[in-house]
Amino acid sequence: MEYDNNFINNLISKELDKIEENEQISKSEIKRIMKLSEKAKKSPMISLEDFGKEMGF
């Protein structure tokens, strides 16, 4: 099963919201989210399993 960029961007937004709630974020976390954003822009489709691995689930 594959999902589009909107799905990925929504998940990234949710991750950012969680971080804002905690008010703590590391530089490595920012870099991880930025890499995911760039990957989402470059590839129109990514499997949910691969995305989950990228997000660390």
HELIX and SHEET records of a PDB file:
HELIX    1   1 ASN A    5  ASN A   22  1                                  18    
HELIX    2   2 LYS A   27  LYS A   42  1                                  16    
HELIX    3   3 LEU A   48  MET A   55  1                                   8    
SHEET    1   A 2 GLU A   2  TYR A   3  0                                        
SHEET    2   A 2 ILE A  46  SER A  47 -1                                        
END                                                                             
